């Protein structure tokens, strides 16, 4: 049995790696090929392209990369003909993946989708495209199931995969030793995003904010758990030039969640992970000005952070675009750091909001559903 898989971002690679590992356990001999990063490749993906070839941050910035993205898309469409997969499994990344989904359905190849496009946030017209092109979709938030089913899409909520995610104890202990041991100052995490463009736009402001926070008398063990897609040495040089006490720790995201007592986090998947860990935090975000204007102009939601969207109110403070300055990060952080009651109230609100995301084991449940579908296809063709 042959499966085409496509993930376009680091979070999608995480999903894809776990799903592929689960599928290969349930479907011995499964051959998977497509686009993915290190986790999908470690799980057995035959990579036609890597994540770097699809990495784009912001709406306006996509325009300059369209020729390259379309070349990749056309190659994947050609592989639908030459490889003739039994199905296509797409993970998030809707701008690219919905075009590929339509191409697959034109060829009679069923399309499975994991981590649905956030049509409830913006571009709701995509739901018609999804209904025409996608055979089955596994959604990550409970309210999405009814939304898609109303439009005629076979949608199912099986829990959010981040629930129950935790670092091994030895990794946590090793990070704690590197940060100076359990008796040191409180650990605070800086999470400026997983893409180079996010890092370039956000990290200088966060480093300047750390300097101001330290000057204001709050001293912490600052850790920056760097995504594996980023250049660790370049970031270390940037931190050294800023003259701030920040430890750069590649691949230490989950251990940092276990140790951190406070955090400053770029809007994205990381905000949900921090929320599930119960860490009080501040959300930051910055893209090109026109991209931000488009997002504000056409979005259906008032907030950027997913926990605020799920709650329908601002649980965590958001510093976006022009509001993202070192001084405002300092003020928002210190307001939280110096008020234990505020921290406790935020933790209660985060727990209430994330309680609806299901039980641990979502990847296993999704892999079982997808494997059952593929087995049914195989048996029907026999």
GIWO-V235067 format. One record per pair of residues at least 6 apart in sequence whose ideal C-beta (glycine too) atoms are under 8 Angstrom apart, sorted by the first residue. I is the first residue (numbers start at 0). J is the second residue. Records with the same first field share a line. If there is no record, write none. Layout:
I = J ; J
This chain:
0 = 26 ; 28 ; 29 ; 30 ; 85 ; 373 ; 377
1 = 29 ; 30 ; 31 ; 32 ; 82 ; 83 ; 84 ; 85
2 = 22 ; 29 ; 30 ; 31 ; 32 ; 84 ; 85 ; 86 ; 87 ; 88 ; 373
3 = 31 ; 32 ; 33 ; 75 ; 78 ; 79 ; 82 ; 84 ; 86 ; 87 ; 88 ; 103
4 = 15 ; 19 ; 31 ; 32 ; 33 ; 34 ; 35 ; 39 ; 44 ; 87 ; 88 ; 89 ; 90
5 = 33 ; 34 ; 35 ; 75 ; 87 ; 88 ; 89 ; 90 ; 92 ; 95 ; 96 ; 99
6 = 12 ; 14 ; 15 ; 34 ; 35 ; 36 ; 39 ; 50 ; 90 ; 91 ; 92
7 = 34 ; 50 ; 53 ; 54 ; 90 ; 91 ; 92 ; 95 ; 96
8 = 50 ; 53 ; 54 ; 91 ; 92 ; 193 ; 194
9 = 36 ; 50 ; 193 ; 194 ; 226 ; 227 ; 228
10 = 91 ; 114 ; 193 ; 267 ; 268
11 = 35 ; 90 ; 91 ; 92 ; 114
12 = 35 ; 36 ; 37 ; 38 ; 39 ; 50
13 = 38
14 = 90 ; 91 ; 113 ; 114 ; 160 ; 362
15 = 35 ; 38 ; 39 ; 42 ; 44 ; 88 ; 90 ; 113
16 = 35 ; 36 ; 37 ; 38 ; 39 ; 41 ; 42
17 = 38 ; 42 ; 160 ; 362 ; 366
18 = 88 ; 90 ; 113 ; 362 ; 365 ; 366 ; 369
19 = 31 ; 39 ; 42 ; 43 ; 44
20 = 42 ; 43 ; 366
21 = 362 ; 363 ; 365 ; 366 ; 367 ; 370
22 = 29 ; 31 ; 366 ; 369 ; 370 ; 373
23 = 29 ; 31 ; 42 ; 43
24 = 366
25 = 366 ; 367 ; 370
26 = 370 ; 373 ; 374
29 = 373
30 = 45
31 = 39 ; 42 ; 43 ; 44 ; 45
32 = 44 ; 45 ; 46 ; 47 ; 78 ; 82 ; 84
33 = 44 ; 45 ; 46 ; 47 ; 75
34 = 46 ; 47 ; 48 ; 49 ; 50 ; 52 ; 53 ; 71 ; 75
35 = 44 ; 46 ; 49 ; 50
36 = 49 ; 50 ; 228
37 = 227
39 = 46
40 = 46
47 = 74 ; 75 ; 78
48 = 71 ; 74 ; 75
50 = 228
51 = 228
52 = 67 ; 71
53 = 68 ; 71 ; 92 ; 95
54 = 194 ; 195 ; 196 ; 228
55 = 61 ; 64 ; 68 ; 196
56 = 192 ; 194 ; 195 ; 196 ; 197 ; 286
57 = 196 ; 286 ; 287 ; 290
58 = 286 ; 287 ; 289 ; 290 ; 293 ; 294
59 = 286 ; 287 ; 289 ; 290 ; 293
60 = 196 ; 286 ; 287 ; 290
61 = 68 ; 94
68 = 95
71 = 95
72 = 95 ; 98 ; 99
75 = 99 ; 102
76 = 99 ; 102
79 = 87 ; 102 ; 103 ; 106 ; 108
80 = 106
83 = 108
84 = 108
85 = 108 ; 109 ; 373 ; 376 ; 377
86 = 108 ; 109 ; 110 ; 111 ; 134 ; 372 ; 373 ; 376
87 = 99 ; 100 ; 103 ; 108 ; 109 ; 110 ; 111
88 = 111 ; 112 ; 113 ; 369
89 = 96 ; 99 ; 100 ; 110 ; 111 ; 112 ; 113
90 = 96 ; 112 ; 113 ; 114
91 = 113 ; 114 ; 115 ; 116
93 = 116 ; 125
96 = 112
97 = 116 ; 125 ; 128 ; 129 ; 132
100 = 110 ; 112 ; 128 ; 129 ; 132 ; 133
101 = 128 ; 131 ; 132
103 = 109 ; 110 ; 132
104 = 110 ; 131 ; 132 ; 134
109 = 134 ; 135 ; 372 ; 376
110 = 132 ; 133 ; 134
111 = 133 ; 134 ; 135 ; 136 ; 137 ; 369 ; 372
112 = 129 ; 133 ; 135 ; 136 ; 137
113 = 136 ; 137 ; 365 ; 369
114 = 137 ; 138 ; 139
115 = 129 ; 136 ; 137 ; 138 ; 139 ; 143 ; 147 ; 154
116 = 122 ; 125 ; 129
118 = 125 ; 126 ; 129 ; 146
119 = 142 ; 143 ; 146 ; 299 ; 300
120 = 298 ; 299 ; 300 ; 308
121 = 294 ; 297 ; 298 ; 299 ; 300
122 = 297
123 = 299
126 = 146 ; 147 ; 150 ; 152
127 = 150
129 = 136 ; 147 ; 150 ; 152
130 = 150 ; 151 ; 152
133 = 152
134 = 153
135 = 153 ; 154 ; 155 ; 368 ; 372
136 = 147 ; 152 ; 153 ; 154 ; 155
137 = 154 ; 155 ; 156 ; 157 ; 365 ; 368 ; 369
138 = 144 ; 147 ; 154 ; 155 ; 156
139 = 156 ; 159 ; 160
140 = 156 ; 159 ; 309 ; 356
141 = 156 ; 355 ; 356 ; 357
143 = 154 ; 156
144 = 154 ; 155 ; 156
146 = 154
147 = 154
148 = 154
155 = 368
156 = 357
157 = 357 ; 361 ; 364 ; 365 ; 368
158 = 356 ; 357 ; 358 ; 359 ; 360 ; 361 ; 364
159 = 271 ; 356 ; 357 ; 361
160 = 361 ; 362 ; 365
161 = 268 ; 271 ; 272 ; 275 ; 356
162 = 275 ; 353 ; 356 ; 357 ; 358 ; 359 ; 361
163 = 358 ; 359 ; 360
164 = 253 ; 272 ; 275 ; 359
165 = 253 ; 256 ; 257
166 = 253 ; 254 ; 256 ; 257
170 = 251 ; 253 ; 254
171 = 254 ; 257 ; 258
173 = 254
174 = 222 ; 248 ; 251 ; 254 ; 255 ; 258
175 = 181 ; 258
177 = 246 ; 248
178 = 186 ; 220 ; 222 ; 246 ; 258
179 = 220
183 = 220
184 = 218 ; 219 ; 220
185 = 219 ; 220 ; 260 ; 261
186 = 219 ; 220 ; 221 ; 222 ; 255 ; 258 ; 259 ; 260
187 = 219 ; 220 ; 221 ; 222 ; 259 ; 260 ; 261 ; 262 ; 263 ; 332 ; 336
188 = 221 ; 222 ; 223 ; 224 ; 255 ; 256 ; 259 ; 261 ; 262 ; 263 ; 264 ; 273 ; 278
189 = 202 ; 205 ; 209 ; 221 ; 222 ; 223 ; 245 ; 262 ; 263
190 = 223 ; 224 ; 252 ; 262 ; 263 ; 264 ; 265 ; 269 ; 273
191 = 197 ; 198 ; 201 ; 202 ; 205 ; 223 ; 265 ; 283
192 = 198 ; 201 ; 226 ; 265 ; 267 ; 269
193 = 226 ; 228 ; 229 ; 267 ; 269
194 = 228
195 = 228 ; 229 ; 230
197 = 265
198 = 229 ; 234
200 = 285 ; 286
201 = 265 ; 283 ; 284 ; 285 ; 323
202 = 234 ; 237
203 = 237 ; 241
204 = 283 ; 285 ; 323 ; 324 ; 325 ; 328
205 = 263 ; 283 ; 328
206 = 237 ; 238 ; 241 ; 243 ; 245
207 = 241 ; 325
208 = 263 ; 325 ; 326 ; 328 ; 329 ; 332
209 = 221 ; 241 ; 243 ; 244 ; 245
210 = 241 ; 242 ; 243 ; 325
211 = 325 ; 326 ; 328 ; 329
212 = 219 ; 329 ; 332 ; 333 ; 336
213 = 243 ; 244
215 = 329 ; 333
217 = 332 ; 333 ; 336 ; 337
219 = 261
220 = 244 ; 246
221 = 243 ; 244 ; 245 ; 246
222 = 245 ; 246 ; 248 ; 251 ; 255 ; 258 ; 259
223 = 234 ; 238 ; 245 ; 246 ; 247 ; 248
224 = 248 ; 249 ; 250 ; 251 ; 252 ; 254 ; 255
225 = 231 ; 234 ; 247 ; 248 ; 249 ; 250 ; 251
226 = 249 ; 252
227 = 249 ; 250
229 = 249
231 = 247 ; 249
234 = 247
235 = 247
238 = 245 ; 247
248 = 254 ; 255
252 = 269 ; 272
256 = 272 ; 273 ; 276 ; 278
257 = 276
259 = 273 ; 276 ; 278
260 = 278 ; 279
261 = 278 ; 279 ; 280 ; 332 ; 335 ; 336 ; 342
262 = 273 ; 278 ; 279 ; 280 ; 281
263 = 280 ; 281 ; 283 ; 328 ; 332
264 = 270 ; 273 ; 280 ; 281 ; 282 ; 283
265 = 282 ; 283 ; 284
266 = 282 ; 283 ; 284 ; 303 ; 304 ; 317 ; 319
270 = 280 ; 282 ; 304 ; 305 ; 306 ; 315
271 = 305 ; 306 ; 353
273 = 280
274 = 280 ; 305 ; 306 ; 315 ; 349 ; 352 ; 353
275 = 349 ; 353 ; 356
277 = 346 ; 349 ; 350
279 = 315 ; 335 ; 341 ; 342 ; 345 ; 346
280 = 315 ; 335
281 = 315 ; 316 ; 318 ; 328 ; 331 ; 332 ; 335
282 = 303 ; 304 ; 307 ; 315 ; 316 ; 317 ; 318
283 = 317 ; 318 ; 319 ; 323 ; 328
284 = 303 ; 317 ; 318 ; 319 ; 320 ; 323
285 = 291 ; 319 ; 320 ; 323
286 = 294 ; 320
288 = 320
291 = 319 ; 320
300 = 308
302 = 308 ; 313 ; 317
303 = 317 ; 319
304 = 314 ; 315 ; 317
306 = 314 ; 315 ; 349 ; 352 ; 353
307 = 313 ; 314 ; 315 ; 317
309 = 352 ; 353 ; 355
310 = 348 ; 351 ; 352
314 = 345 ; 348 ; 349 ; 352
315 = 345 ; 349
316 = 331 ; 335
318 = 324 ; 327 ; 328 ; 331
334 = 341
335 = 341 ; 342 ; 345
336 = 342
